[in-house]
Amino acid sequence: MRARVLISGKVQRVGYRSATQDAATLLKINGWVRNLRDGRVEAVFEGPGDRVQEIIRWCHQGPPTAVVKDVAVQYESPEHLRSFEVKR
């Protein structure tokens, strides 16, 4: 399963990207995460459906310093990514 996720709220400068990478690594999910210029965080997750759903649930809270207002999810065809990275 592949999901593209857009997270809005106070999600930049709070460690959201590195915490997302840590959560994805624990769940053995591939993909990437990056900040957008408009203040949101964008992430792509690929892996077994139950694990992808679990990290999407995690995105609704994020790290303790984040204040998540909205999480928008779009499902896509997997690209078979092989790792998880923080994009700059």
Secondary structure as UniProt FT lines:
FT   STRAND          2..10
FT   HELIX           16..27
FT   STRAND          30..35
FT   TURN            37..38
FT   STRAND          41..46
FT   HELIX           49..59
FT   TURN            60..61
FT   TURN            64..65
FT   STRAND          67..76
FT   STRAND          84..86
//
